[in-house]
Amino acid sequence: QARVQPGAGAVLRVCTTAAARPALLAAEDSLRALSAADNAAARPWVLRSAPMPAGGFEALARRTPLGETGAAQLRLINQAYAPGAAVPRVGQMVKVVDTAP
């Protein structure tokens, strides 16, 4: 188990139990610098505006790199995630995630 505690300012400190430490160290050891091939293949994501299609967030999500949780993520960034939240009308501009050119 690990828990996050606020540290000084914006710094966070992770406090771990002895049992969790090996897993955290293994995760740390798995990190590596990006290779030239990784850098060439990387496609950053950007936010754009687009009109809401008739198919709603599900239709928008199919055109994004967000994967199977895309519709939920689009609802979140467009403040339409809470029960009873207003859903944007067809044609209304909404935020979408896209890959950078």
N, C-alpha and C positions, 0 to 999 in steps of 0.2 A: 504494500500500500504506500502511496505517496500523497502528500497534501501540499498545496501551494499556499505559502504565507506571504502577505505583502511585506516587502523589505523597505529600505529607505527610498523615498521618492517613487519612481516608476519601476524600480527594480523588483523582481519577484525572486524569492528563494524557495527551492523545492526541498522539503524535509522528507526524508525517506526512512523507512524501517530497515533494519539489517537484511530482512528477507527480500526487500525490493531492490536493494543496491546492485546485485549481480545483473538483473534484467536491465536496469538503467545503464550500467556500464557496457553491457552487450549492445544496447541501442547506440550508445555513444561511439563504440568501436566500429559500428556499421557505416558511419558517415564518412564520406570521402569527397574530395574536390571534384567538380565537374570536368570531364575530359573534353577535348576539342569536339568530338563527335556528339557528346551530350549537349554542349553549347550550340552546335549547329542544329540539332533536332529540337531544342527548346523553343516553344512558342508561347510567349507571355499572353496572359488574358487581359482584356481591356473591357471597360464598361462603355456601352453605346446606348443611344435612345432608338427605339423602334415603335411603330404603332402596334397596339395589341391586336392580334389576329382573332378571328372568330373562334378558333379552337382554344383560346385562353392560354394560360401558362404552360399547359402540356404541349401545345403546338410550338410555343416559343422555345421550350426546353429542347425539343428535337433538333433545333438549329444551333445549339450551343455545345461547348465541350464539357458541360457539367455532368454528364452521365445520368444514371437512373434517379438521382435525387435532384435533378435540374429544376423541375417544376416547383418543388418546395423551396429551393434556394432563390429562385426568381420571385416567389411570393414574399420571401423574407426581405430581399433588397428593395422591393417595391411597397413595403409596409402593408401587405395584404395577407399576412399569415395568421393573425389573431381571429378567433371565432367571431363572426359578425363583422369583420373588417370589410370595407368596401372593395369590391373587385373592379379593376379598371374596365371602362367601357371599350368595346371594339373600336379601334382607331385612335384611342387615347395613347399618348406617348408614355412608354414605360422603359425602365432600365433593363438591358439585356447584357449577357456576358458573351464576348466574342474572342477569337484569337487575333492577336495583332498581325498586321500585314507583314 
